[in-house]
Amino acid sequence: MICSGPASAQTGQDKINALIASLSSIQDRIDNGSVLTVGAVGYADIGGVIVDGALNDGIITLEELNAYLTAKAAVLAHDYEIAQTAEQLFMQEYAGAMHNLDLAIDLLTSATTDIVMATSVMEAAAVADTSPEQTALQNMLQTDEYSIDAGEVDAYNDALAAVENYAQQAGAFMAAANNDSLTASIDSYAAASGFVIGNYTAITYTQSIDEFVITWADDGFASGWQGYLTTEMKGVSDIYAAGDYI
């Protein structure tokens, strides 16, 4: 839900959260439109007549657009200070990863639509038991719309891999921000070394070894923190269960 309070009362993270929420609403419309388009085309192929307004759930409303534009303007106008704590650092990285995740989801939605459109041929193939229907099926398979090529498969696979990467990074940064032991360790390291945490030049997270590596190149420091997120790991079965529940 988008916060309805005055913009001046919002923190920088509140504004980012509002932006994410507004984009999520628009993404929902895109997802609905993609699914409904596939269904509408499928029914058209077999003589089903869709009702007026059948695709309305895919229409982006003026209210949703305005919410996005307002949130975008608020984020652009905010003065985001250099992170003073590890928690702030991780939350900034989380926001960036979520932004990239939104973009990756957009690409995946587009790539999925191309593949799903082609798989809708199954419906025509299932009832193609006469010569005219089989000929019609052949004609469908000769069109780009109802065919799958290597480029479309690569685009889908690449988009799915990007979603995995950014979802993993965003989850790790959020978990790190909420891990008091980890943030206290980084804060102590920075205090003892005498540099500002927000002046970091690079940060990486490697899930396979559960390690963050943060570099402060301008200050001549770099260090790694390992094994802090072991209790937050989610396997394939967890993700399937979450996907089914959501």
URDA-V565440 format. One line per field, one symbol per residue. phi: phi as a letter, one per 20 degrees, with the letter a starting at -180 (. if undefined). psi: psi as a letter, one per 40 degrees, with the letter a starting at -180 (. if undefined). burial: b if it has 24 or more other C-alpha atoms within 12 Angstrom, else e. A space follows every 50 residues. Layout:
phi = ???
psi = ???
burial = ???
This chain:
phi = .efdffgfeefgfgfffffffffffffgfffffffffffffffffdnedf fgmfdffeefefffffffffffffffefeeffgdcfffgffffgffffff fgfffgffffffgfffgffffgffffdedcgffffffffffeefgdcddf fffffffffffffgfffffffffffffeefffffffgfffffemcegfef dabccdffdlcecdddffemcbbcccnedgfdfcegfffgffffff
psi = hhheiiddeiiddddddddddddddddddddddddddddddddddeehhi ihededeehhidddddddddddddddeighihheiddddddddddddddd ddddddddddddddddddeeddddddegeiddddddddddeeiddfihid dddddddddddddddddddddddddddehdddddddddddddefihdeei eihihhddeghhhhhgddefiiiihieeedeehhadddddddddd.
burial = ebeeeeeeeeebbbbbbbbbbbbbbbbbbbbbbbbbbbbbbbeebeeeee eeeeeeeebbeeebeebbebbbebbeeeeeeeebbbbbbbbbbbbbbbbb bbbbbbbbbbbbbbbbbbbbbebbbeeeeeeeeeeebeebeeeeebbbee ebeebbeebbebbbbbbbbbbbbbbbbebeebbeebbebbeeeebbbbbb eebbbebeebbbebbbeeeebbebbeebbeeeeeeeeeeeeeeeee
